[in-house]
Amino acid sequence: MKRALFWFRNDLRLSDNGALRAALAAFDEIVPVYILDERYLERDRWGFRRTGPHRMQFLLESLEDLHKHLQELGGGLMFRKGLPERELPAIAEESGCTAIYASREYTHEELKVEEALKKALPIHLFHTATLYEPEELPFAISQLPEVFTAFRKRVEGYASTPKPLEAPEHVSVPVLPPMNLPTLAALGYASPPADGRAALPFRGGAQAAYERLVHYFWNTQSLSRYKETRNGLIGADYSSKLSPWLANGSISARAIYHEVEQYEAEIGANDSTYWLKFELLWREYFKFVAMKHGRRIFSPGGIQGKKVVWKDDPQLFRQWACGSTGDRFVDANMRELLYTGFMSNRGRQNVASYFVHQLRQDWRKGAAWFESLLLDYDVASNYGNWMYAAGLGNDPRDRVFNTGRQASMYDPDGAYRNLWLEEKGQGPGAFLEQFL
Ligand SMILES: Cc1cc2nc3c(=O)[nH]c(=O)nc-3n(C[C@H](O)[C@H](O)[C@H](O)COP(=O)(O)OP(=O)(O)OC[C@H]3O[C@@H](n4cnc5c(N)ncnc54)[C@H](O)[C@@H]3O)c2cc1C
């Protein structure tokens, strides 16, 4: 009986999971496992929890959903907390697995774990997060264009997006111990109270991702208006809201891309349907930027290597994080993030610009705060966008936003500011304490 470990990472789905299909094709049985990497439960250099309660809750829901779907196919999920490079070889030994199959990651810490694992067991890694197979691109990653438009034109002209793979019909696993997924409280988190103002009551898992897709595409046809609404601030349907599920892989970019094409064929293509594919290309681009530039995406001068002296004023930081700077547009956005783990793209651009260009604070601290809070935290997209906002990334221009002007353009009647600045509960300071 040939048996392999299947290590779920940010690919928490059964459909369009090439790594899973490969493991099932090559082995009689697999042991599906998720390791909650204890490093992500620690505090970072700034003192923030690397994974805040919003995203942890979303992750636990995602794992529960994955377990349920695996059970329906004859399998189940094994859960452990620890260091993957320690846990996986131990589980392999206990369960008689001779290899590991997994999805590739592209950033420093994740690559280090892969390197460590390679010393213990043969590990087979697959690209499952990107639209394109990096090896199929019309350029080597080292030759990735430094400007997004040049990248976009080359891939749109010369690369194709493979069709998503079907989910397997059956998953053969040995007898597994009960999953014993911890609760949020057992992991040391207070549960974030539901906030009725949230853009969406996000729920983790492939099932919820699919329901969101159906809602946004087919039921409401919001996709046909995306280009006009995408700079919105309030409500569920100004943008797709697929990012949290994309980030942990509950849905794949390819599945979304091909669903857009299906929609275009059945309902009609327009600038909006194209624009969603365009935004998926931004996500793609940042993954390739991370692959190309390695650890430089975390350095003070970004991939430009600029010499900038950043300030670190705890008081200014706290005001920004609590939404108490006095700039009502920035504050409303920061409170939405604090209370719900989500913020619109328009909001993110403004608060990042304010943090870096008005407050002159270290962009990496702002990025780390986002890392802790965001439901959709994705290493490459977060650090890539922050560098961009700080003028240290792929566009060296300083992208300074006039937040007052932005507020009058995108929130002309103040509805968004009023929504988030009218305090009903305990106030942002107390909320922050609870989560830091
Ligand atoms: C400072 C800053 C930090 C950010 N951090 C993250 C992050 O950690 N994770 C993340 O997924 N996005 C990040 N973004 C990008 C963007 O704000 C979110 O992807 C988007 O707001 C998510 O909402 P949506 O799914 O409704 O997006 P939609 O507008 O519906 O777009 C569809 C998808 O395209 C992708 N996308 C759209 N815009 C971008 C972009 N600028 N960069 C990369 N991908 C994009 C996302 O996967 C998104 O789900 C950040 C942007 C800024 C300015």
PDBQT file of the ligand as one rigid body, heavy atoms in Angstrom, charges set to zero:
ROOT
HETATM    1  C1  LIG A 501      -2.291  48.620   1.093  1.00  0.00    +0.000 C 
HETATM    2  C2  LIG A 501      -3.034  47.460   0.444  1.00  0.00    +0.000 A 
HETATM    3  C3  LIG A 501      -2.948  46.189   0.978  1.00  0.00    +0.000 A 
HETATM    4  C4  LIG A 501      -3.619  45.123   0.371  1.00  0.00    +0.000 A 
HETATM    5  N1  LIG A 501      -3.517  43.864   0.925  1.00  0.00    +0.000 NA
HETATM    6  C5  LIG A 501      -4.126  42.815   0.312  1.00  0.00    +0.000 A 
HETATM    7  C6  LIG A 501      -4.018  41.498   0.830  1.00  0.00    +0.000 A 
HETATM    8  O1  LIG A 501      -3.334  41.239   1.833  1.00  0.00    +0.000 OA
HETATM    9  N2  LIG A 501      -4.698  40.501   0.199  1.00  0.00    +0.000 N 
HETATM   10  C7  LIG A 501      -5.422  40.731  -0.930  1.00  0.00    +0.000 A 
HETATM   11  O2  LIG A 501      -6.029  39.792  -1.464  1.00  0.00    +0.000 OA
HETATM   12  N3  LIG A 501      -5.526  41.961  -1.458  1.00  0.00    +0.000 NA
HETATM   13  C8  LIG A 501      -4.896  43.003  -0.887  1.00  0.00    +0.000 A 
HETATM   14  N4  LIG A 501      -5.026  44.262  -1.422  1.00  0.00    +0.000 N 
HETATM   15  C9  LIG A 501      -5.673  44.417  -2.738  1.00  0.00    +0.000 C 
HETATM   16  C10 LIG A 501      -7.174  44.754  -2.744  1.00  0.00    +0.000 C 
HETATM   17  O3  LIG A 501      -7.440  45.855  -1.931  1.00  0.00    +0.000 OA
HETATM   18  C11 LIG A 501      -8.060  43.573  -2.341  1.00  0.00    +0.000 C 
HETATM   19  O4  LIG A 501      -7.689  42.415  -3.076  1.00  0.00    +0.000 OA
HETATM   20  C12 LIG A 501      -9.529  43.850  -2.621  1.00  0.00    +0.000 C 
HETATM   21  O5  LIG A 501      -9.936  45.026  -1.988  1.00  0.00    +0.000 OA
HETATM   22  C13 LIG A 501     -10.356  42.674  -2.141  1.00  0.00    +0.000 C 
HETATM   23  O6  LIG A 501     -11.721  42.888  -2.334  1.00  0.00    +0.000 OA
HETATM   24  P1  LIG A 501     -12.532  42.108  -3.474  1.00  0.00    +0.000 P 
HETATM   25  O7  LIG A 501     -12.271  40.657  -3.404  1.00  0.00    +0.000 OA
HETATM   26  O8  LIG A 501     -13.927  42.565  -3.401  1.00  0.00    +0.000 OA
HETATM   27  O9  LIG A 501     -11.816  42.690  -4.778  1.00  0.00    +0.000 OA
HETATM   28  P2  LIG A 501     -12.344  42.841  -6.270  1.00  0.00    +0.000 P 
HETATM   29  O10 LIG A 501     -12.291  44.294  -6.598  1.00  0.00    +0.000 OA
HETATM   30  O11 LIG A 501     -13.604  42.147  -6.494  1.00  0.00    +0.000 OA
HETATM   31  O12 LIG A 501     -11.184  42.143  -7.129  1.00  0.00    +0.000 OA
HETATM   32  C14 LIG A 501     -11.182  40.746  -7.433  1.00  0.00    +0.000 C 
HETATM   33  C15 LIG A 501      -9.910  40.105  -6.975  1.00  0.00    +0.000 C 
HETATM   34  O13 LIG A 501      -8.789  40.674  -7.659  1.00  0.00    +0.000 OA
HETATM   35  C16 LIG A 501      -7.663  40.721  -6.797  1.00  0.00    +0.000 C 
HETATM   36  N5  LIG A 501      -7.237  42.104  -6.598  1.00  0.00    +0.000 N 
HETATM   37  C17 LIG A 501      -7.969  43.226  -6.751  1.00  0.00    +0.000 A 
HETATM   38  N6  LIG A 501      -7.218  44.321  -6.535  1.00  0.00    +0.000 NA
HETATM   39  C18 LIG A 501      -5.977  43.877  -6.241  1.00  0.00    +0.000 A 
HETATM   40  C19 LIG A 501      -4.744  44.512  -5.919  1.00  0.00    +0.000 A 
HETATM   41  N7  LIG A 501      -4.613  45.837  -5.853  1.00  0.00    +0.000 N 
HETATM   42  N8  LIG A 501      -3.689  43.733  -5.630  1.00  0.00    +0.000 NA
HETATM   43  C20 LIG A 501      -3.763  42.386  -5.679  1.00  0.00    +0.000 A 
HETATM   44  N9  LIG A 501      -4.904  41.734  -6.000  1.00  0.00    +0.000 NA
HETATM   45  C21 LIG A 501      -5.988  42.465  -6.273  1.00  0.00    +0.000 A 
HETATM   46  C22 LIG A 501      -8.102  40.128  -5.470  1.00  0.00    +0.000 C 
HETATM   47  O14 LIG A 501      -7.748  38.765  -5.453  1.00  0.00    +0.000 OA
HETATM   48  C23 LIG A 501      -9.611  40.305  -5.499  1.00  0.00    +0.000 C 
HETATM   49  O15 LIG A 501     -10.297  39.370  -4.716  1.00  0.00    +0.000 OA
HETATM   50  C24 LIG A 501      -4.367  45.341  -0.810  1.00  0.00    +0.000 A 
HETATM   51  C25 LIG A 501      -4.449  46.643  -1.337  1.00  0.00    +0.000 A 
HETATM   52  C26 LIG A 501      -3.799  47.693  -0.709  1.00  0.00    +0.000 A 
HETATM   53  C27 LIG A 501      -3.905  49.074  -1.321  1.00  0.00    +0.000 C 
ENDROOT
TORSDOF 0
